[in-house]
């Protein structure tokens, strides 16, 4: 029995998100499990680091699974890519330490939200960018983003239910806002993100950028935890999970077990 | 009666190409004509500079049309974008000189062909990039491309029928080959291109790049005009019409008639 670490990329447009839901197979997890189960001849479970929502994409999602096979990691990767639809790709498959778990070991994540506020839509990016009808003031958004960075209770900036008992405290390391090719791109790097948190933080920043919301409102959301005081939930198609971070010791162990395969470039 | 110059961008995936075909409306020209005709209350014709094939995209196609209306060019643009599907966008609409004709006045065109030979598919680019299963030797391709540049009879590098009576002599100004973001991109700049010419030139260069064809074969195709001696026709989805060139005097006249609108950035 070995533990395998998968890096995968997907266009989430057609899917109901990462996580398997009952009998439906229109999730990324279900697609991957189906193919691995067929390869092995028995059911196998796959754990993803981030449970991306319906319509959200991933440039690099990490997943882990435990099973026994005579196939090499490269053969497993090729088998998956042969049978996966063309909007899901396994970028790498490597042997990990026995106790590696993609979600439990993840120590951080990076998400990118792409907005086109230029007035000129880009047809080639339409599935991955949210079009906003007004130009956004990125300097104002940067000042607001600085107030979100750090360790806070992000309950009000999430869609978790009121009865959610676990901690809603998270740490955002950085929010970088940059204009690239006519798009305003917001990159969030943090320890973890609550349900809809990146989309609500982005919606709040967008309202600030278009001038219909004050910077002070951010403090009020932190203090009250009231979702109603935060901005809109931005649509899913502008969001992409860019990377999942692990401790360097975890990555070093994977590297040591897979001397001939390199982690794909980010 | 005024002549209008349109710049448009489209994802050609869903279409049977630019040119209207009988009763089908699944062409870009038909979509645009339909909407302008509805706006004006009578049938109107639109002339595109390049007749892109089924599945081929355009970042900047130029089109012209003559009609009378009280609407401003900006209002025409907004009307079109309101009713066009989200894979076709009018980037600009401007008043042109009375005798402006997008196809007849075009003096050059630029096409880009994108190939991913890295072994790792990019799911976000899959509709716009041709995946090639072997790494290509770009230096060898550059040497071959140099033999294609210049004024030649490109009949053998096209799908024109044997009975095609017009001249098949064209001038290619440059073929630039560069690696960008894991893709090999070939940019063709020339006076004009015959039916399938860019896709067959690319197919020939790809066979040279994978080592299954000699550079000498290019001269043989020019000398015999025999399509059978050239390479494969590459699939349409990797091809994009990037720009249409006009004489600076033509553009200066359009600029003078539209002091308040700028040509969209390339």
HADDOCK unambig.tbl for C-alpha pairs under 7 A between the chains (distance, minus, plus):
assign (segid A and resid 9 and name CA) (segid B and resid 123 and name CA) 6.92 0.50 0.50
assign (segid A and resid 10 and name CA) (segid B and resid 123 and name CA) 6.07 0.50 0.50
assign (segid A and resid 11 and name CA) (segid B and resid 123 and name CA) 6.16 0.50 0.50
assign (segid A and resid 11 and name CA) (segid B and resid 124 and name CA) 6.35 0.50 0.50
assign (segid A and resid 86 and name CA) (segid B and resid 123 and name CA) 6.92 0.50 0.50
assign (segid A and resid 87 and name CA) (segid B and resid 123 and name CA) 5.33 0.50 0.50
assign (segid A and resid 88 and name CA) (segid B and resid 123 and name CA) 6.67 0.50 0.50
assign (segid A and resid 89 and name CA) (segid B and resid 123 and name CA) 6.95 0.50 0.50
assign (segid A and resid 91 and name CA) (segid B and resid 120 and name CA) 6.63 0.50 0.50
assign (segid A and resid 120 and name CA) (segid B and resid 91 and name CA) 6.59 0.50 0.50
assign (segid A and resid 123 and name CA) (segid B and resid 9 and name CA) 6.93 0.50 0.50
assign (segid A and resid 123 and name CA) (segid B and resid 10 and name CA) 6.09 0.50 0.50
assign (segid A and resid 123 and name CA) (segid B and resid 11 and name CA) 6.16 0.50 0.50
assign (segid A and resid 123 and name CA) (segid B and resid 86 and name CA) 6.92 0.50 0.50
assign (segid A and resid 123 and name CA) (segid B and resid 87 and name CA) 5.32 0.50 0.50
assign (segid A and resid 123 and name CA) (segid B and resid 88 and name CA) 6.67 0.50 0.50
assign (segid A and resid 123 and name CA) (segid B and resid 89 and name CA) 6.93 0.50 0.50
assign (segid A and resid 124 and name CA) (segid B and resid 11 and name CA) 6.34 0.50 0.50
